[in-house]
Amino acid sequence: MTTPRVLVVEDDDSVRLMLQEGLQRDGFEVVVASNVRDALRLIATEKFDALLSDLHMPLAGDGFTLVSAMRHTHPDALTVVLSGYPALDEAMSAILSQADEIFAKPIRIGALKELIRARLADPHSIKRTKPESVASILEREGETTIQNWLDIVDQDAELTCIPLSRLERTGHLPKLLLDLVVRLRLDPEWKPQFPRQLATMARCGSIRATLQPWW
């Protein structure tokens, strides 16, 4: 029987080491990464049966970026998100629309190992929801995405060297997002060449996981 190969992505050194040693003791082959960049490189170049990823590394939703990449590259792999999010019950449906499972921190390593073994032994037990279209996400999360982008811009001296009001800085963005929604609905296969500003928005907003393969 082939040894299950698991990618563990966690920016907390102690948690990452605990997961690595615990899974290795149970017979898993474990590869680790401490950030999104390294994890994406591993996903693109190596084969994995499962992904365990922290949800925040350090930005909210970083785990979704990796889940999206794993599903695109290794569609049969199990994806598990690890989260210390306090309002976990309220976020459960949104999180599970991306990942196969979610584990709340502190992690019970025994239960996690049982979950991975059970899901890999019976892949048909994983019931995945139909992915939401990029257009729908943009339409629903436009205001949140703009606000998240603006919060990051406000902390960047290079981007705030010229004083602008909120309207002056973001007034054109709703129309830009609406234009993207219209184009995507007319042609779902269309892939825009994002300007730097929108790429920054994608990195900090709710659409990040869906848009990641494009930029």
N, C-alpha and C positions, 0 to 999 in steps of 0.2 A: 504494500500500500504506500502511495506517495505521501511524504511528509508535508502537511499543510504549511504553506508559506504565508506569513502574516507581516504586513507593514504596520508598524506602530509609529504614530506621529504625535508627539507631545512635547511642549516647550518647557515643562517642569522636569528638571533632571531626575528628581527622586521618584516621581510617578513613572517616568519613562523607564528607568532602571527596574522598578518594581514589576512593571508589565513585561519587560523583556525577560527577566529572570524567571518570573512565574510561568510564562508561556513556554519558555525553553525547557523547564523542568517537566512540563507535561507533554513534551515531544514535538512541539511546534518549531519550525524554523522561523526565526524572527529577524527582521531588518528594521532598524530604527532611523527616525529623522526628527530633528528638533524644530524645523520650520517648513513653511509652505513651499519655498523654492526648492529645497532639497527633496522634499516628498514628491513634488511634481516631476522632477528629473528621474526619480526612481520608478514612479508609475509609468513613465514614458519608455523606460529602457529595460525594465525587469518584469517578471511575471509574478503575480500574487493571487492567493486564494481568498484573502480577507484584508480589510483595512480597518484599523482602530485609530480614530483621530479625535484629538481634543477639538472642541467647538470653537474656542477663542485662542488664537495664536499669533499675535495678540489681539487682532481685530475680530469683532463679532462676525461670525459666519465663515471664518477661515476653513473650518471643518467642511462646510458645504462645498467650498471650492474643490477640495480634495475628493469628496464623494462624487462630484460631477465628473472630475477627471478620471476617477477609477471606473465609473460606470461607462464612460465613453471608451476607455482603453481596454478594460477587463470587465465586460458586461455581466459575467457570471460570478464575479467576486462578491463576497459578503461585505457590506459596509456598516460599520458601527461608529456612532458618534458618542464621545465621552463629554459630559457636561456637568458643571457645577452651578448651572443657572438656577436661581432661587425659585422662579415662577415656572418650574418645569412642567407642571400639569397643563398650564395655559398654553405653553409653547409646543406641547407634544405633537399635535396634528401637523403643525407647520414643519417641525423638524423631521417627522417620519415621512413627509412628502418627498424628502431628499434622501435620507439614509434608511437602511433596512431596519436598524435597531438603534435605541439610545440607552446609554447607561449613565446613571447619575453618580457623581462623585460624593463621598469617597467610594472607590471601586471595590467591589467584592470579587477578587480575582477568581475564586472557585466558580462562582456563578457565570462569570464572563467566559471562562474556558468551556464550561458545559454548553453555553449558548453557541459558541463557535463550532464545537464538535457537532452539535445537533443540526445546525443549519448547513454545515458543509456535507454532512451525511445525507441530508434530505433537502436539496436545493429548492424543490417545489414547495416547501413550506414557507418560503419567502414570498409574501404577497406585496408586490410593488404597485404603487399608484401610478397612473399615467402622468408623465412629466407635463408640467404646465408650460405653455408656450411662452417664448420670450416676450411677445407682444402683450400677453395678459399680465405678466409680471410687471412690465414697464407701466402699463396702464394703471394697475392697482397700487404700485409702490412708488410712483413718480415723486410725490411730495416728500416721502420719507427719504428717498434716495438723494433728492436735492438738499434736504436738511443735513443729512449725514455728510455729504460732500462739503457743504458750507462749514460745518463744524471743523473739518480737517483743514480747509482753506484758512480759517481764522487762526490756526496755529502755525501756519507756514509764512515766514517773513518774506520769502520771495514772491508769494502770491498776494500778499497784503501790502506790498510796498506802496501801492497807489490806493488811497482811501476811497472806498466806494460804499454806497448804501446797499442794503440787502436787495432792493429792487434792481439797482444798477448791476449788481453782481450776478443775480440769478433770473432776472426778468425774461431773458430769452430762452431759459432752459425748458419750461413747460412746453413751448412750441417745438423745441428741438426733440423732446421725448415723444410728443404727439406725432411728429413727422416720422420718427422711427416706427412707432406703432402702426401707422397707416401703411408704410412701406412693407413692414413684416407681414401684415395681414394680407396685402395684395400678393406678396411673393414670400412664403415662409422660408424658402431656400436662400433669400437674399442675405448677404453678410456685409454689413457696413464697414467701411474703413474709419474706425473711431478717431476723432480728433483727440488731442491730449486731454482736454477738459473732460470729455465724456468717459474716457478710459479711467481717469481719476475717480469720477463718480461711480463707475462700475466697481472699482476696487473697494470703495468704502460703503456701498449701499447694498440693498437687498438683492439686486440683480447680479451680484458678483459671481455666484456659483454658475449661473446659467451662461454668462458671457465669457467666462474664463477661457474656453477653448479658442476664442477668436482673437485674443490680443496677447 
